[in-house]
Structures are given as structure tokens and as C-alpha cells.
Amino acid sequence: MGETDDIMEAVKKEAVDLETIPLEEVFENLRCTKEGLASKDAEKRLEIFGHNKLEEKEESKILKFLGFMWNPLSWVMEVAAIMAIALANGGGKPPDWQDFVGIITLLVINSTISFIEENNAGNAAAALMAHLAPKAKSALTGESLPVTKLPGDGVYSGSTCKQGEIEAVVIATGVHTFFGKAAHLVDSTNQVGHFQKILNLAHNKSEIERRVHLVIDKFAERGLRSLAVAYQEVPAGKKESPGGPWEFIGLMPLFDPPRHDSAETIRRALNLGVSVKMITGDQLAIGKETGRRLGMGTNMYPSSALLGQDKDESIVALPIDELIEKADGFAGVFPVLSSDQPLQFCKPVLPRLLKLKVRVMLLYQIYAVSITIRIVLGFMLLALIWKFDFPPFMVLIIAILNDGTIMTISKDRVKPSPQPDSWKLAEIFATGIILGSYLAMMTVIFFWAAYDTDFFPVAFTRKRNFGKEDRELKWAQAQRTLHGLDPPEVH
């Protein structure tokens, strides 16, 4: 058992490249057979390698809920709650528990609403990610066409099988998979292209180098890759035997077409306001031609621009964020750069994208502005004209009831804009001020009609004023009788 554990630890540390060795050696290194593993062995390996998932930082639900009570608006409410029991009443009077409970209730309601919406959004994102293929190799290598797999080849979990069936042995799970250890599966960016290797082998390199590069550039302008071909005569006829000088034969143009639906997908993304960037390992000319065919644009730069090594001083002078935003793509980018560097030079950009929460908020923003103006302006006019007294508890009740109306807005069926909306603050505030002023005036008019007039008794009863004149007459008669001005009748 101790020897097996040591071997498993060696596999975990990737001391052996299981993807390239013969299948028999794979079984030998993994200490398994074609029949699979027993339950006991499987549990043992789970302890060593962990579960088949990437490490995720789990956030406490309680801390997440409490986090919604830690923001400027919540701080104001918390201070108000403390003041309600500490400073509201003096002279030995008891604390104002009524206001304190009301403020805390409002705070809890607001935090609960925010927590539920945030949790639902997270669950929706998790459900979407569960249906994606996280380990498709084409996401890194750019393969757009089906790849034929032969015995001994690696197959990646989550890839789509077009036809056929296979039996395979699992050589990696979780963080040890292709994506989990992507940083260790790519070579240095200083690698040399295949045609350059062939050219270096040719004995007449100095004579043909310029012409070869000229042909490669012409192919690249048409969106074609180049494959160099050379041969060597070996008199002994054995691979290990020395041979003559390599003779460069020529270049073969290769066309690597995009997926048939790529142009349509990119067009839809652009119509939705999404800025699509190309990152390719091909030459700059190939990248521009591919971008032209896909409708992405041709404003592309070499990978050296990302590293601040471009010969054009105007490009080097641009901040990296501005360069990425202006460019349609970058060419000559090796896998290590395309998978790692953007996460470093886009630090100011990526966190905003990761934390972005899309909402249809236009109606809510107008509602928030208008209801604020209504309450502030309406209450101010009532207090100034009629000296109306507003207890703090009444304001709390209004705020709590207002939260109930806000919750219904989240269920509205609003037709979203196909493109990201700008803030349009002028439109929001103008509409909010008009609606808020109208609502405030309607509140004042309603209060005046109910407080200073007989409009509602007259309009909503058959008996005029609910018998107000009769009651006033009886009251006057009672006052006269009380003061001896009109003695009561004796029957």
C-alpha cells in the first residue's frame, strides 16, 4: 500500500506524462486495469487527487447577507436606530423603541430583498455554467473543425463527439486536467515557427530566405498559412544514418476556415453592443484577412504591442487598456500569452466585467427619482401650509410600504434594449422630476380636499354632508340650552 501511495503522489506531481506514454504504461503507472477500480481504491484516490472539479471559494451565506447591511445607506439607518433609543427621548423617558424596531425592520427587509435577488442571480449563473463544456481544447488552441482521435490520443472532458464511440482511461481530474494546469502545458513564447525551422535546415538559406518570406507574406494577405517542405538524401537508408544537406522544396498554402456560423455569431454579438476581439497565433496579415471575412474589422496589432515592444512609438505610448479597447484583435499571440497575459494587463477591466450584473433598471431609476421628489416635496408642502406633524414612525411605515411596491417592479415584463443602455441621466431626472412633482401636487390636493372641504362626504353619500347641517343645528341648540339662552321644551 505504501508503494502505491508513493506512485500516486508521483502521478499527482506529474512526474510522468501520462498523455504521451503508451497505453500499457498508463495502466501500470495508475495501478489499474481495463476493468476499472474497486470502490475502495476509488475512495483512496479521491483522498489523494480530490474531486473532479476546480477549486472554488465558497462564500458564507450569512456573511453575504450581513454584507448588504454594510453600505452607506445601511450605515445611516443603523445610526438612526441607535439614536432612536439613545437620544430620542430625555428627562428619564423610555427609549423610542417604536422607531428603533421600525428602522431595524426596514433595514432587514431591504437586506433580505437584495440577498434574495443576488442569490437568485448567482444560481442562474451556476446553472448556465453547468451546461457549458469547460474543458474543450478548442477554447485554447483555436481548432474550428472536428479532430480525428486515434488510439493513444487524449480526449478532453466536455468535448463534443461528432461520431463513433470509445473506451478511455481517465488520467486527470479536477485541477490536474488540461484547463486546470494550462499554465504548465504551453511552451515558452520564444519558440520558433515550423517554417523557420525548415528554413534553418536548408543549406541555401541565405539565398532563398528573402523570397520565402515574401511568398509567406503574400499567402498571409489572402488568409492562407504556409507549410514549408524540405528533403534530405540519406544514402544508408536508415533514420539514424547521416545524410546530405537539406534541400528546400517550397511552400504549401493551407486554408484554415472559421466555423460556418462564426460570422453570424459575431454579427449578432456586435448588434448587441458587444465588442469582439480576436486573439490569434497567426500572422498579422492572416489575422486581418480573417477579421475582414468575419466582419470584425482589420485594426489589429502584433503581440509585441501587448508587451510594450512594438517598433511604432505611437502604439507603445498608448496605455494597455486603451490599446485593447481600440484594437479589433492581436496576432502572433502564443498560447501562454493568450491564456495568461490578458488576465494581468486587463486587471482594471476584468473585475468590472466579472462583477457586472445586468438589470433592466430604467423604470426603477425613474420610479426612485419620482417617488423621492413626491415624498420630500409633498411632505414639505403639508408641513409648511397646514403645519402637519409627521411622526418618524409614519415615515418608516411609508418607507416599508414603498419597499413592497419596489418588489413588484422586479416582476415587470419590460422589453430590454438590444444594446447596452447608457445612463441617460438627463432623461431619467427630467422624467422623474415631472412625475414626482405631479404626484406631490396630487398628494397636496388630495389632503386639502379631505382636510379643508366637504368634497368626499358630498361626493360619496346620498345624504348631503352625512347630515352635517342637522348635526350643526343640534349642536348649536345644545349650546344655547347649556347656557340658558334657550330653555328646553317641557312635554
C-alpha positions, 0 to 999 in steps of 0.5 A: 500500500505504501508503494502505491501511495508513493506512485500516486503522489508521483502521478499527482506531481506529474512526474510522468506524462501520462498523455504521451506514454503508451497505453500499457504504461498508463495502466501500470503507472495508475495501478489499474486495469481495463476493468476499472477500480474497486470502490475502495481504491476509488475512495483512496484516490479521491483522498489523494487527487480530490474531486473532479472539479476546480477549486472554488471559494465558497462564500458564507451565506450569512456573511453575504447577507450581513454584507448588504447591511454594510453600505452607506445607506445601511450605515445611516439607518443603523445610526438612526436606530441607535439614536432612536433609543439613545437620544430620542427621548430625555428627562428619564423617558423610555427609549423610542423603541417604536422607531428603533424596531421600525428602522431595524425592520426596514433595514432587514427587509431591504437586506433580505430583498437584495440577498434574495435577488443576488442569490437568485442571480448567482444560481442562474449563473451556476446553472448556465455554467453547468451546461457549458463544456469547460474543458474543450481544447478548442477554447485554447488552441483555436481548432474550428473543425472536428479532430480525428482521435486515434488510439493513444490520443487524449480526449478532453472532458466536455468535448463534443463527439461528432461520431463513433464511440470509445473506451478511455482511461481517465488520467486527470481530474479536477485541477490536474486536467488540461484547463486546470494546469494550462499554465504548465502545458504551453511552451515558452513564447520564444519558440520558433515557427515550423517554417523557420525551422525548415528554413534553418535546415536548408543549406541555401538559406541565405539565398532563398530566405528573402523570397520565402518570406515574401511568398509567406507574406503574400499567402498571409494577405489572402488568409492562407498559412504556409507549410514549408517542405524540405528533403534530405538524401540519406544514402544508408537508408536508415533514420539514424544514418547521416545524410546530405544537406537539406534541400528546400522544396517550397511552400504549401498554402493551407486554408484554415476556415472559421466555423460556418456560423462564426460570422453570424455569431459575431454579427449578432454579438456586435448588434448587441453592443458587444465588442469582439476581439480576436486573439490569434497565433497567426500572422498579422496579415492572416489575422486581418484577412480573417477579421475582414471575412468575419466582419470584425474589422482589420485594426489589429496589432502584433503581440509585441504591442501587448508587451510594450515592444512594438517598433511604432512609438505611437502604439507603445505610448498608448496605455494597455487598456486603451490599446485593447479597447481600440484594437479589433484583435492581436496576432502572433499571440502564443498560447501562454500569452493568450491564456495568461497575459490578458488576465494581468494587463486587463486587471482594471477591466476584468473585475468590472466585467466579472462583477457586472450584473445586468438589470433592466433598471430604467423604470426603477431609476425613474420610479426612485427619482419620482417617488423621492421628489413626491415624498420630500416635496409633498411632505414639505408642502403639508408641513409648511401650509397646514403645519402637519406633524409627521411622526418618524414612525409614519415615515418608516411605515411609508418607507416599508410600504414603498419597499413592497411596491419596489418588489413588484417592479422586479416582476415587470415584463419590460422589453430590454434594449438590444444594446447596452443602455447608457445612463441617460441621466438627463432623461431619467431626472427630467422624467422623474422630476415631472412625475414626482412633482405631479404626484406631490401636487396630487398628494397636496390636493388630495389632503386639502380636499379631505382636510379643508372641504366637504368634497368626499362626504358630498361626493360619496353619500346620498345624504348631503354632508352625512347630515352635517347641517342637522348635526350643526343645528343640534349642536348649536341648540345644545349650546344655547340650552347649556347656557340658558339662552334657550330653555328646553321644551317641557312635554 
